[in-house]
Every structure is written in structure tokens, then in C-alpha cells.
Amino acid sequence: MSDTSGGSPLPGYPVPPATMTDLYELTMAAGYWKLGRTTERAIFTLSFRQAPFGGGFTVAAGLEGVVAFIERFRFSADELAHLEGLRGSDDKPLFEPAFLAYLADLRLGVDVDAVPEGTVVFPHEPLVRVTGSLLEAQLLETALLNLVNFPTLAATKAAHVTLAAGGAPVLEFGLRRAQGPDGGLTASRSAYLGGCFATSNVLAGRLFDIPVRGTHAHSWVLSFASEQEAFDAWADVMPGNAVMLVDTYDSVEGVANAIDTGKRMRERGHRLAGIRLDSGDLAYLSNRAREMLDADGFEETQIIASNDLDPETIESLQAQGARIDVWGVGTKLVTCYDQPALGGVYKLTAIQDGEGWRTPVKVSSDTAKITVPGRLGVRRFYDADGTARADMIWDELNELDGSRVIVDPADSHHRMTVDAAWAHKEVLVPVFRGGERVYTLPALAEARDHARHELGTLHPGILRQLRPHWYPAGLEWSLHRRRESLIEAALEAEATAVA
């Protein structure tokens, strides 16, 4: 992680200011301050309720942005001046001057534990756990969700795309369709983490050290009197980047013209690196193009395909025997087209009670929305072959009962017993202690390798796009029982209050 001149961004995107938050975080903080609760300890847990895109796994991302935000968390003079001018419904200042003075001096002293980027994760598991004063931990809610939700979503989408490609390289090139410059940068970084081999986004390439790829557009061809002239000119000006877009007019004729240009290049000691198909019947056209290229000795020329591709389309083309060497995926990757939000949540799961902790639970008629109380950790179990077999969500505030039973938080009838012979590791790692970072962020390429390794530990049935197999990720038995007791107590208290 390194700074650039100007002081604001980490590699990739600007570090958001402290007021990148929802107003209610600040009004609650003002309330805690007013009530003298600034030193009261609390634990908040960031998780999600359902794996995105109908898949069986999720790839965690965004921790680098979280680290940067916490390290640089300060309320600037300009931000405080803006807060000073806010008015309530009575047209009086919303915040007291003494509270704003408190914010001016505020430095975060939180403990943070998190899942390393590239780790596969599952519903209800903590991705980030914050322990600190109630006020400080509350102030982090909106920003942390913003910094984790979309990167995790995009990294997961990229993983689905690259898995569908079956080992063939995937090029991400969706910047022009992304949700703004910051969305484009985040998507490019996350796509690379999730498995893409390169991006067309030059700024992302510079900031994140991602390989960049790209050649020419239809406008290049249209600017010449003929397609053949356009290809020959491109070979002259970019002999080391000779990928021809062949579908401006007729794709088969375009392949023939690219071959003619390739023959001239070969005579001059250069090579036709590839052709790109961007429309039409990609299964038929890729096979026809492969036949034509091979017949003229261009076996090494790659066929690149694009055109609103997504995992389902890629899998279909693979099943049809398409001869495609590289997949170019843009809009449906960077916008997470079929699911625009992860739906992550940040919930209070424990609060200081004298010398101990109280573990409240939010109750809902929607079972998936009932929170899991405690200082939550995740223990992942592996069989002798190194295959990940189950995750146990457990409460570090209480001892495990030794039963090895885990229970699905969303369906208590869905449970399994963890084999006593399986090895295990803790998934969360310490990131901050007392506001000081204790974790060394890996390079993006390392996180990408970690994601590839993590996906390789899962059973293939969990990785498939259509009706994936369920990966057991559940509450440790005694945690499940405590949660059930807390739910019953909360319902009884509410019934008594109503009566």
C-alpha cells in the first residue's frame, strides 16, 4: 500500500473522508456523546445474508480500502464547518459545538479482525469485526459497508466468469459502462482479484499494477476506405499489438482480410496476435475463423470473443464447442448486471455490561435477518486432501461445547456434525489493535493467487453456476442454543410489554 503525491489515494482510489457516511451515524454518535457513553465498548460485525448471483460461494474483497479509511480517519476543518451548519426540524443547529470539538480530536482506537482479500466466504460469516467504543464503531458502519459490499460483489462475479471460461484468460473491459470513475476503478481491481488476467482500464493498470490490454475499435476501421486498408495500417503502426476487430462489416470476410494482413506482417518478421469477434453467432464464427486461420498457418493467432458476455453465455458457448482463446467481458461484469448489490449488513453483536458483555439479538419474522450475537469468529475445516468441508461460526466470548455440530442460521433443521479428524484454521486475522495496524496487506497479485487457491479448495459442485451444492457454514451448537434463548427472551419481553 503506497501513497501518491497529493496525499489522498491508496493505490486505486481516493480514501474517503470521515463524512462519507449516513447522517444517522453522526446523530447516534452525538447521542452516545451526550449520554456519556463514549468509552462504552461494543462489537459490530459485518456480514451478508445470501451468496450473490445464485452461486454457492463469495470472494471477499475491499479490505485494503477499509484499512486506508481507518488509518486516515479524521474530521477535517471543512467537514466540521459543514456539520456546524446543519439544522434540525426546529431550525436550530443539529450538533452542539462541544460535540464537534470532540469529533475534531477523535482518533480511532478500534480493534479490527477481518477476512483477508481473496478468501471464499459464506452467508452470516463475519467479514469484518470491529471492537471499540460504541461511538467509534458506530461511525464506521456506512463507510465499511460501502468499501466491502461492491468489491466483494465484483470479485465474486469475476470468479464466476473465469470459472465459466474454464481456464481461458478473461479480459475485463467495462470501464465505459461502469458506475462512474470510482466504480470503474473498484470493478477493475476486484475483477483482477477475482481471476481476470488483464483490464482495458489504463488508470487501474497504473494504480494497481494490473496488466492492460486493448487494440482498436470499429471507428478505426470506419475511418479508412476499406477494412483491408484499416488492418494493414494498424499492422504498420502497432505491429506489436496486432489484434484485428473483424466484425465491422462481415465477420468471415473480416477474418480473411486479417489473414491477408497477417501474411504481410509475417514477411516483415511480425505476427498476427489475434482477431476479435464482437457480434454474431460466436460459436459458429469462432470455429469458422479457427479453420481459416489454421489453414493459412496462423495456428498461434488467438480468437478473442466479446459481446455482452456473462457466465451463462460463456458456458453455453463452451458447450457448443466454440473455439475461443480469450474472453472479453465488460458491462455484465463491472456493473454486476444481474445483482447490483451484495446486501451486506453491519450489526451490533455485543456490548459492554459491567465487567462482561451483553449479546443482544435483533429479532425478525424473516429468519435470515435475525442477527447472530457474540464476538464471532469462523473456523474452517479441511479433510485429509485439503478440501474445505465446513465452516463453524463461533462466539469467542463463550467456550465451545465440544459437540462439533453446526446449524444453518437461516434453517435450524439444516445441520451437520464436523468430523473430528478434520484439520481447521481460523479465517479472520487481526488487522488493527488499539487503532494501530498489525496486518501487512498483501500485494494485489498475492490476493489474486489466494483467491485462486481458495476456490481450488472447494468441491466442484459448490463452484457451479446452476444450482450449486450447499457448503456447510453454520453456527456452533452452543452458539445456536444461546441465540435461540435470546430470541425467545426478546419475544417474551416484547409480549409482556405489549400486554
C-alpha positions in Angstrom: 0.0 0.0 0.0 1.5 3.3 -1.0 0.6 6.9 -1.3 0.7 9.1 -4.4 1.6 12.7 -4.4 -1.4 14.8 -3.4 -1.9 12.7 -0.3 -5.3 11.2 -0.8 -5.4 7.9 -2.6 -4.1 4.5 -1.8 -3.3 2.5 -4.9 -6.5 2.6 -6.8 -9.0 5.2 -5.5 -9.2 8.1 -3.1 -9.5 7.4 0.6 -13.0 8.7 1.5 -13.3 11.4 4.2 -14.9 10.8 7.6 -18.2 12.3 6.4 -18.7 9.7 3.7 -21.4 8.4 6.0 -25.1 8.4 6.6 -26.4 11.2 8.8 -27.8 8.8 11.3 -24.3 7.5 12.2 -23.4 11.1 13.3 -26.7 11.7 15.1 -26.3 8.5 17.0 -22.7 9.3 17.8 -23.9 12.7 19.1 -26.4 10.8 21.3 -23.8 8.5 22.7 -21.6 11.5 23.4 -24.4 13.4 25.1 -25.2 10.4 27.3 -21.6 10.0 28.4 -21.2 6.6 26.6 -18.0 7.5 24.7 -16.0 4.8 26.5 -18.6 2.1 26.5 -17.2 -0.9 24.5 -19.1 -2.6 21.7 -18.6 -5.2 19.0 -20.0 -4.8 15.5 -20.0 -7.5 12.8 -20.1 -7.0 9.0 -21.6 -9.9 7.1 -24.0 -10.8 4.3 -27.1 -13.0 4.2 -27.0 -14.7 0.8 -24.4 -15.6 -1.7 -24.7 -13.3 -4.8 -25.8 -14.4 -8.3 -27.4 -17.6 -7.1 -24.0 -19.0 -6.5 -22.6 -21.2 -3.8 -19.6 -19.0 -2.7 -18.5 -15.4 -2.3 -15.0 -13.9 -2.7 -14.2 -11.4 0.0 -12.7 -8.1 -1.2 -12.3 -4.5 -0.1 -10.1 -4.9 3.0 -7.4 -2.6 1.5 -9.9 0.3 1.3 -11.1 -0.5 4.9 -7.5 -0.3 6.2 -6.9 3.0 4.4 -10.1 4.5 5.7 -9.5 3.6 9.3 -5.8 4.7 9.2 -6.7 8.1 7.9 -10.0 8.7 9.7 -10.1 12.4 10.7 -12.8 15.1 10.6 -11.3 18.0 8.6 -12.0 21.6 9.4 -14.1 21.8 6.2 -16.2 18.8 7.3 -16.7 20.2 10.7 -17.8 23.5 9.3 -20.4 21.7 7.2 -21.7 19.8 10.2 -21.9 23.0 12.1 -24.3 24.4 9.5 -26.7 21.5 9.6 -30.1 22.3 11.2 -32.7 20.1 12.8 -36.5 20.3 12.3 -36.6 23.1 14.8 -34.2 25.1 12.6 -31.6 25.0 15.4 -28.0 23.6 15.0 -28.2 19.8 14.8 -24.9 19.3 16.6 -23.6 21.0 19.7 -20.2 22.9 19.4 -18.7 20.7 22.1 -19.6 17.6 20.2 -18.0 18.9 17.0 -14.9 19.8 19.1 -14.9 16.1 20.3 -15.0 15.0 16.6 -12.1 17.3 15.8 -9.9 15.5 18.3 -11.2 12.0 17.6 -8.7 9.3 16.6 -9.9 5.7 16.2 -8.6 3.2 18.8 -10.5 0.2 17.5 -9.6 -3.4 17.2 -10.4 -4.9 13.8 -10.3 -8.5 12.7 -11.2 -9.4 9.1 -11.1 -11.9 6.3 -8.1 -11.5 4.0 -9.0 -10.4 0.5 -9.5 -13.3 -1.9 -10.8 -15.6 0.9 -14.0 -17.5 0.0 -16.8 -16.7 2.5 -20.4 -17.7 3.1 -23.6 -16.2 4.4 -23.7 -14.9 8.0 -20.0 -15.2 8.5 -18.1 -12.1 9.8 -16.1 -10.5 7.0 -15.0 -7.6 9.3 -15.4 -7.5 13.1 -14.9 -4.1 14.9 -14.3 -3.9 18.6 -14.0 -0.4 20.2 -16.0 2.3 21.8 -19.7 2.3 20.8 -19.4 5.7 19.3 -16.3 4.9 17.2 -17.6 1.5 16.0 -20.9 3.1 15.0 -19.2 5.8 13.0 -17.6 3.1 10.8 -20.8 1.4 9.7 -21.7 3.1 6.4 -18.1 3.5 5.1 -17.1 -0.1 5.8 -20.2 -1.4 4.1 -19.5 0.9 1.1 -15.9 -0.3 1.0 -16.7 -4.0 1.3 -20.0 -4.6 -0.5 -19.3 -3.7 -4.1 -15.7 -5.0 -4.2 -16.8 -8.3 -2.8 -19.7 -8.4 -5.3 -17.4 -7.7 -8.3 -14.7 -10.1 -7.2 -17.3 -12.8 -6.9 -18.7 -12.0 -10.4 -15.2 -12.2 -11.9 -14.7 -15.5 -10.2 -17.9 -16.9 -11.8 -16.8 -15.5 -15.2 -13.3 -17.0 -15.0 -14.7 -20.4 -13.8 -17.1 -20.4 -16.8 -14.1 -19.7 -19.1 -12.6 -23.0 -17.9 -9.0 -21.7 -17.7 -9.0 -19.5 -20.7 -7.9 -15.9 -20.0 -10.7 -13.3 -19.3 -10.1 -9.6 -20.1 -12.1 -7.1 -18.2 -13.0 -4.1 -20.3 -16.1 -2.5 -18.8 -14.9 1.0 -17.8 -17.1 2.8 -20.2 -20.2 1.2 -18.7 -19.2 1.3 -15.1 -20.9 3.4 -12.4 -18.6 6.4 -12.5 -14.8 6.6 -12.3 -14.6 5.2 -8.8 -16.9 2.4 -9.7 -14.8 1.6 -12.7 -11.6 1.5 -10.7 -13.1 -0.6 -8.0 -14.5 -3.0 -10.5 -11.2 -3.3 -12.4 -9.3 -4.1 -9.2 -11.9 -6.5 -7.9 -12.2 -8.3 -11.3 -8.4 -8.8 -11.3 -8.6 -10.2 -7.8 -11.4 -12.5 -8.8 -9.4 -14.0 -11.6 -9.4 -11.8 -14.7 -5.9 -11.7 -16.3 -5.9 -8.1 -17.5 -8.0 -4.9 -17.8 -8.5 -2.3 -20.5 -8.6 0.4 -17.7 -5.3 2.2 -18.0 -5.7 4.1 -14.7 -6.4 0.9 -12.9 -3.4 -0.7 -14.6 -1.2 2.1 -13.3 -2.6 2.3 -9.8 -3.0 -1.4 -9.1 -0.2 -2.8 -11.3 -2.7 -4.8 -13.4 -1.7 -5.9 -17.0 -3.6 -3.7 -19.6 -4.8 -4.9 -23.0 -6.6 -3.3 -25.9 -6.2 -2.6 -29.6 -8.6 -0.7 -31.9 -12.3 -0.1 -32.2 -14.8 -0.1 -35.1 -14.1 3.6 -35.6 -10.6 2.8 -36.7 -11.9 0.6 -39.5 -14.6 3.0 -40.4 -12.1 5.8 -40.8 -10.5 4.1 -43.8 -11.9 3.5 -47.2 -11.8 -0.3 -46.7 -11.4 -2.9 -44.0 -8.2 -4.2 -45.6 -6.6 -0.8 -45.7 -7.5 -0.3 -42.0 -6.0 -3.7 -41.0 -2.8 -3.0 -43.0 -2.4 0.4 -41.4 -2.9 -1.0 -37.9 -0.2 -3.6 -38.6 2.1 -0.7 -39.7 1.5 1.5 -36.6 1.1 -1.3 -34.0 3.0 -4.3 -35.2 3.4 -5.5 -31.6 -0.3 -5.2 -30.8 -1.9 -6.6 -33.9 -5.4 -7.9 -32.8 -7.9 -7.1 -35.5 -11.6 -6.4 -34.8 -13.2 -8.3 -37.7 -16.9 -7.7 -37.4 -17.3 -4.1 -38.7 -18.9 -5.4 -41.9 -18.9 -9.2 -42.4 -17.1 -11.3 -39.9 -15.9 -14.1 -42.2 -14.7 -11.6 -44.7 -13.0 -9.7 -41.9 -11.1 -12.8 -40.9 -10.0 -13.2 -44.5 -8.7 -9.7 -44.5 -7.0 -10.1 -41.2 -5.2 -13.2 -42.6 -4.0 -11.2 -45.7 -2.6 -8.6 -43.3 -1.1 -11.3 -41.2 0.8 -12.7 -44.2 2.3 -9.3 -44.9 3.3 -9.0 -41.3 4.9 -12.4 -41.3 7.0 -11.4 -44.3 8.3 -8.4 -42.2 9.1 -10.6 -39.1 5.9 -9.7 -37.2 2.9 -11.8 -36.3 -0.9 -11.5 -36.2 -1.5 -11.8 -32.5 -5.3 -12.2 -32.7 -8.7 -11.4 -34.1 -11.7 -10.3 -32.1 -15.3 -11.3 -32.7 -17.8 -8.8 -31.2 -21.1 -9.9 -32.7 -23.0 -12.6 -34.4 -23.0 -16.4 -33.7 -19.8 -16.7 -31.7 -19.9 -20.5 -31.7 -20.1 -20.8 -35.5 -17.9 -17.8 -36.2 -15.1 -18.9 -33.9 -15.0 -22.3 -35.5 -15.0 -20.9 -39.0 -12.3 -18.4 -38.0 -10.2 -21.2 -36.5 -10.4 -23.2 -39.7 -9.4 -20.3 -41.8 -6.5 -19.2 -39.6 -5.1 -22.7 -39.3 -5.4 -23.4 -43.0 -3.1 -20.5 -43.6 -0.6 -21.3 -40.9 -1.9 -19.0 -38.2 -2.3 -21.6 -35.5 -0.9 -19.3 -32.9 -3.3 -16.4 -33.7 -5.8 -16.2 -30.8 -9.5 -15.8 -31.2 -10.9 -13.2 -28.8 -14.7 -13.0 -28.2 -16.8 -10.3 -26.7 -20.4 -9.0 -27.0 -22.2 -8.7 -23.6 -20.8 -11.9 -22.3 -21.7 -13.4 -18.9 -21.0 -16.8 -17.2 -24.1 -18.4 -18.6 -23.4 -17.3 -22.2 -19.7 -18.4 -21.8 -20.8 -21.8 -20.5 -23.2 -22.2 -23.4 -20.6 -21.3 -26.0 -18.2 -23.7 -24.4 -20.8 -26.5 -24.6 -21.4 -25.6 -28.3 -17.7 -26.2 -29.0 -16.8 -22.6 -29.6 -13.1 -22.1 -30.4 -12.4 -19.1 -28.3 -9.0 -18.5 -26.7 -9.7 -15.2 -24.7 -12.9 -13.9 -23.4 -13.6 -10.1 -23.2 -16.2 -9.3 -20.6 -17.3 -5.8 -19.9 -20.8 -4.5 -18.9 -22.2 -7.6 -17.2 -19.0 -7.9 -15.1 -18.3 -4.4 -13.9 -21.9 -3.5 -13.2 -22.7 -6.9 -11.7 -25.6 -6.7 -14.1 -27.9 -9.4 -12.6 -27.4 -8.4 -9.0 -26.4 -4.8 -8.3 -25.8 -5.1 -4.6 -24.4 -7.6 -2.1 -26.7 -6.6 0.7 -24.0 -6.7 3.4 -25.0 -5.6 6.9 -23.2 -4.2 9.9 -24.8 -5.2 13.2 -24.2 -4.7 16.9 -23.5 -8.2 18.2 -22.1 -7.5 21.7 -22.0 -4.5 24.1 -20.1 -4.0 27.4 -22.1 -4.8 30.5 -20.1 -4.0 33.6 -17.1 -6.3 33.5 -18.6 -8.6 30.9 -20.5 -8.5 27.7 -24.2 -8.5 26.8 -25.1 -10.1 23.5 -28.3 -8.6 22.1 -30.1 -10.1 19.1 -32.2 -8.4 16.5 -35.4 -10.4 16.0 -37.3 -10.6 12.7 -40.1 -12.6 11.1 -37.6 -13.1 8.3 -35.3 -15.7 9.7 -32.3 -14.6 7.6 -32.5 -11.2 9.2 -32.1 -12.4 12.8 -28.6 -11.4 13.9 -26.0 -13.7 15.4 -24.8 -12.5 18.8 -21.3 -12.5 20.2 -17.7 -11.9 19.2 -17.9 -14.0 16.1 -15.1 -16.0 14.5 -15.0 -18.5 11.7 -13.2 -21.9 11.9 -12.8 -23.7 8.6 -12.4 -27.4 8.5 -10.4 -29.4 5.9 -10.2 -33.1 5.1 -7.0 -35.0 4.5 -7.0 -34.0 0.8 -7.1 -30.2 1.7 -10.7 -29.8 0.6 -12.7 -27.3 2.6 -15.6 -29.2 4.2 -17.4 -26.9 6.6 -17.2 -23.6 8.4 -18.1 -23.2 12.1 -19.2 -19.7 13.2 -18.4 -19.5 16.9 -18.5 -17.0 19.7 -15.1 -16.1 21.2 -16.9 -14.9 24.4 -18.0 -18.4 25.3 -16.4 -21.8 25.3 -17.4 -24.4 22.6 -19.4 -27.3 24.0 -17.3 -29.9 22.1 -20.3 -31.4 20.2 -18.9 -30.3 16.7 -22.5 -29.8 15.5 -23.1 -26.8 13.3 -26.5 -25.4 12.5 -27.6 -23.3 9.5 -28.5 -19.8 10.8 -31.3 -19.5 8.3 -32.7 -23.0 8.8 -32.2 -24.7 12.2 -33.2 -28.1 10.7 -30.2 -27.9 8.4 -27.2 -29.1 10.4 -24.2 -31.4 10.3 -21.5 -32.8 12.6 -17.9 -31.9 11.8 -15.6 -34.9 11.5 -13.2 -35.0 14.4 -10.3 -35.9 12.1 -10.6 -32.8 10.0 -7.9 -30.1 10.5 -9.0 -26.5 10.9 -7.8 -22.9 10.7 -9.2 -19.5 11.9 -10.4 -17.5 8.9 -10.3 -14.0 10.4 -6.9 -12.3 11.0 -6.0 -9.4 13.3 -5.8 -6.1 11.3 -5.9 -3.3 14.0 -5.2 -3.4 17.7 -6.0 -0.2 19.6 -6.1 1.8 16.3 -2.7 0.6 15.2 -2.4 -1.6 12.1 -0.9 -5.1 12.9 -1.5 -6.6 9.5 0.6 -6.4 6.4 -1.6 -6.0 3.3 -0.6 -8.4 0.5 0.0 -7.1 -3.0 -3.0 -7.4 -5.2 -1.3 -10.2 -7.2 -0.9 -12.2 -4.0 -4.5 -11.7 -3.1 -5.5 -12.9 -6.6 -3.4 -16.0 -6.1 -5.0 -16.5 -2.7 -8.5 -16.3 -4.3 -7.4 -18.9 -6.9 -6.1 -21.2 -4.2 -9.3 -20.7 -2.1 -11.6 -21.6 -5.0 -9.4 -24.7 -5.6 -10.2 -26.0 -2.1 -13.9 -26.1 -2.8 -15.8 -29.1 -4.2 -16.6 -28.5 -7.9 -20.3 -28.8 -7.1 -20.1 -25.6 -4.9 -18.4 -23.7 -7.8 -21.0 -24.5 -10.5 -23.3 -21.6 -11.6 -26.5 -23.5 -11.8 -28.0 -24.9 -8.6 -24.7 -25.2 -6.7 -24.2 -27.6 -3.9 -24.6 -26.2 -0.3 -21.4 -25.6 1.6 -22.0 -26.2 5.3 -21.4 -22.9 7.1 -23.3 -22.9 10.4 -23.4 -21.8 14.0 -21.5 -23.9 16.6 -24.1 -25.8 18.6 -23.8 -23.8 21.8 -23.9 -20.5 19.9 -27.1 -21.7 18.2 -28.7 -22.6 21.5 -27.8 -19.2 23.1 -29.2 -17.4 20.1 -32.4 -19.3 20.3 -32.7 -18.5 24.0 -32.1 -14.8 23.3 -34.7 -14.8 20.6 -37.2 -16.4 23.0 -36.4 -13.9 25.7 -36.7 -11.0 23.4 -40.1 -12.2 22.1 -41.3 -12.8 25.7 -40.2 -9.3 26.8 -42.0 -7.7 23.8 -45.2 -9.7 24.5 -45.1 -8.6 28.2 -44.5 -5.0 27.2 -47.5 -5.1 24.8 -49.7 -6.7 27.5 
